[in-house]
C-alpha cells in the first residue's frame, strides 16, 4: 500500500468518506433494482451529525447496537459510532424479522452486549424496549452537520471499534472484539491483496454483521473509495441469478461467495441467464467461510465461461470472526494440481 493510502486508513471513517466524495458510494438493491444510493459526501455529513447526537448521550467506549435493515441508515450508524469513539454492534437484519419479537439469538446478543444506545427503525423500536438507555429511530435523528463542527472523539488503536457476534449455529453467539488496529490491518488486506482501488466496483450479498461481509462490503470499499452494491442474502438464496445479473450490470470487478454459494449459482443461476449477460469485468471472486471444493471450482469455471468469466478469478480467503482474515492464493492452477 502506498503512503497516501496508509495515511487515509488512519483517519476517522467519516473523514475518509468526505475525502472520497461522490466516488465512494453504497447502493442497495432488493436483487432486482437499486433502491437507494449513499455517496461518501452524504455519508460524512450524516455520520458526523449522528455522532454529535451520540456523543452527548454516551461515554467513550460505550456500545451502540445497530438493529437496522441494510440501507443508508445502517451505513451512517456504523460510521457515526466509530467517529463518536464508541463500539458498534451490528445485528443481522434477518434477526429482526422474527414474528413480532427479536429472534432468540438477537435477544441474547443485546443482553450480552449491554448497549447504551440502540439505533433501529420505527418498525422495530418496540422490540428493544427495556434493553438500553436510549432506543431510537435512527432515521429521525439529525442527518446534516453542515458546519462539520462535531470533532471525532479520540480513541486509541488498541481500543475496540466493532463487536461482531458469531452466528450461533453451534451454540450461543459469541462476541468478538475488533480493535481499531486490527480493522486497519483488515482494510490494508482488502485493498492490497485483493487489488481493490478507486477503479473497482464491488457487489456483495454477504451480511455486514459478519467479518467476511464487513470486509468485502464495507471496509475494502471505504479505504479504496470505490462503489459497492449490497443486496440481501435472502435475495441471493431465493434466486442466485440476481447476483450474476448485478455483477454484469454493475460491471463488477470484485465479489465474494462461500463454496455452497458457488454450487447454488451453478445449479440454479446459470439456466436463468440470458446470452447477452457478460461476466468479463469480474477480476476477483473471494471464496471462504467453509472448505473450498475442487469439483465446485472446476464446475463454476466451466459453467460460467460462456458468459466471459475468467478462469483465474477465484481467490481463497481464510479467516473467521475471531481473527483477521488472510487471502491465501488464487485457484487458477487448481485443476492441474495434485489432490
N, C-alpha and C positions, 0 to 999 in steps of 0.2 A: 504494500500500500504506500502511496506517495505521502509526503509530509503534509500536503494540504488536506487530504482525506483523513489523515490521522488526527490533525488538529480539529477538523469538523466533528469527528466522532466523540471528542471530549466536551462538546458543548451541550447545554440542555436540549432535549429533543425538540421542544417548540422553537428554539432558536435555529436549529437545523432546518426545520420546516420553513421558517421565514426566509432563510438564506437560499433554499432551493426554489422558493416561489412556486409559480404555476407549473414548473417542470415536474415536481413531485405531485402525484395525485393518487388518491384511493377511490376507486369506483366500486360500486356494489351492485351485484346482479342477482336476480332470482333464478338464474340459469338460462333464461330466455332473452331478457332485455336488461339494460342498465337502468337502475332505479335512481341512483344519485351519485354524485362525484364531489369529493372534497379535495381542494387544492392545498398545497403546502402553505400558501399565504393565508387562506381561510382557516386552516387548522391552527396556525400560530396565533392568530387573533383570538380564536375561540378558546384555545387551551390556556393562554395567559389570563384571560378574563375568568375562566373557571378556576384556575389556580389561585387567583386572588380571593375568590369566594372560599375555597378550601383552606387557605392559609389562615383566614380569620376564625376558623372553627376547629382547627387541629393543631397538634404539636408535631415537631419533626419526628419522622419515623412511624407515625400513626398509619393504620391500614385503611385503604379505600377499596371497598368491594365494588366491582363493576358488573352489575347484573342487568345487562342490556342486550337486545338483539344486535347483530352485527350491522353497522352503518356508521354514518359520520359521527354520531354522538359517542359511539364506542371508542373511536379513534381519538376524539377530543378529550374524553375522560382519561384515557391511557396517557396521553401527552401531558395533561394537566396534573395528574398525580405525580409524575416524575418531576415536573417543573416546580411543584409545591414541596418537594422533598419528602414525599410520602411513599408508602408501599402499595402498589397497585395489585389487586387480587382479581384477575379477570375470571368470570364464571362462564362456563359454556352455555350459550343461548338455549341449547337443547334441554338443559336442566330447568329452564324456566317454564317450559310448556309441559307441565305435568299435572293434568287435571286442573283443580283450582288452587293448588298449593305448590310449593317448591318440591322438587324430587327429593327423596331421602338423602341422596348424595349431596345435593345443593344445600340442604338444611345442615348437614354435617359440616360442610366446608365453611358456611357462615359462622356456625358455632365455634369451630376450631380457629378460624382466622381472627375472630373478635374485632371486626372493623369498627372504626369510629364513624365512618360515613359509608352509606350505601348509595351509589349513583345508579338509578334504574329508570324505568319509564313509567308513565302514569298507569299503564295497564298492570304493572307488577308491584307498585308501591305497597299495596295491602298485604302482599305475600311476605314482605320483610318486616312487618310491624313487630316492634319489641326486640329486634335483632341488632340495632345500632342506635347511637345517639342521634344521628341525622340520617333520615331516609328520604330521599328527594327524587323528584322527576328531573333528571339531568337536562332534558331539553328545555325546561322552563327557566334554567339558570342563565346568568349573563353570557352572551356569546360574542361580545365585542369589547376589545380593550384598545381603542383607537390610539390612545396616548402611549401604549406599551409601557405603562408605569409600574406594572407588577414585576418586581425583580424575582429571579429564581431564588428559592430557598437553598442555601448551600448544603451539600451533603458529601461526605467522604466517599472515596472509591470503594471502601470496604463495607459500606452501608447497603442494605437491601433496597432494591428498586421494584422488584416484581416477586410475588409469591405465587408460584404455579402449583396446582394440585394435580396429582396423578388421576387417572380415570376412575379408579376404584373398582376396576373389573375383577381384581383378585383379592379384594379386601377393602377396608375403609380408605378413602382418598388420603394421600399423604402430601403435605405441603412442603415444597422445595423452594428455598430462598435463593434468589439470583441477585448477586451484588452488582453494583454499577461496573465494577471491574470485569466480572465475568460476562456481563452483557456487552461491554465494549469489545472484549475478545470475540464474542459471538458475531458481532457486527463486522469485525475485520475478516473473520472466516467467510461470512456470507458474501462479502464483496470481492475478496481476493481469490479464494479458492473456486468460487462459483463463477467468477468473472462477471459480476453484476456491476454495471456502471450506468451513467445517466442516459445512455442509449438503449438500455434494456427495457423489456416490457414483461411484467410478471403476471401470471394468472394462478390463483390458488383457491382450493376449496377446503384446505386444512384448517382446523379450528385454531383461532388465535389464543385460546386458553391452554394450548399445549405448546411445548417448546419448539417442535418442528414447524408447526404452523406460524408461531410467533416469529421465527427466524425468516421463513420464506415470505410471509405476507406483511410483515411489519418492519423488523429490524434491518433486513437487507435493503429494501427499497428506501427506508428512511435515511440510511447513510449514503446510498448511491444517488438518491434524488431522481428516481425513475417512476413511471406509472405502474400501478398494480391494480388488478381487478380481483375482488373477492366474491365468492359465491358460497351458499350454504352447503355443508357436507351432504345434507339430505337431498339436495337438488342433484348432486353427482350420483349418489346411490340410486336414486329413482331413475335417472337417465344419463348414463356416462357420456353419451354423445354430446351433451350440453358442454361438458368440459372441453371436448375436442373441437367443437364449433367455436367456442370462445378463444381457444388457442389460435385458431385461424383468423377470426375477425379482428382480434386484438394484435395480430402479428407478434404473438408472444415469443420471447426468447427463453424464458425460464418458467418452470412449473415443477410440481412435485407430486409423487404418488407412492404409497406403500405397495408391496408386491400384490396384495389382494386387489388393489385398485387397478393395477395393470391387467390382471386377469379379468376383472369386471369390464374394463374397457374393451378387451379382446372379444369377450363373449356377447356383450350387449351394446357395444358402441359402434363398432365398425359397420354393421349392417344398416345403420341409420344415417351414415354419412353420404352426402352427395359427391359426385365425381369431382366437382369444382372446388371442394374444400382443400386447402393447402396447409400442411404442417411443416413446410420447408423453413419457416422462420425459427422454429424451435432449436435452441442450441444445447439446452440442458434440461433433463428430467431427473430431478433428485429422487432417489428411492430409498426408503428407510422405514423404521418402525417395526420391522419383522424380517425374517430371513428372505433374502433375495434369491429366487429360484432360477436356475439356468434355463429350464424349459419355458418359463414365463418370459424371460428376457428375449429368447430366440423367437417366441411366438409374437411378442409385441413388435419386435423389429419387422418380422415378416408380414404381420397383419397390416401395419400402417405405412410400410414402404411405398405402396401405390399412391399414398397421399403426400409423398415427399419427405417423410420423416427420415432423418439421417440415422445411420447405424451407430454413431458414436455419442448419442445424446444422453444415454442413461449413465448416471453417476451415483455410486453407492455412498450413502450418508449414514454414519453410525453415531448414535448418541441416545440420550434419554432425558426425561425431565430432570433427573437427578444430576446431570452433568452437562457440560458444554459439548456440542456436537463436533464431529470430525468427518470431513469428506475423505474417503479412502482412495477411490480410483474410479475412472470411467470403465465401462464394460465393453469397449469396442472390440477387445480381443477375446472375450469370454467364450465364444463359440468354438474357438480353436485351442483354448487352454485345456489343461488336464482337469479332471473332475476333482 
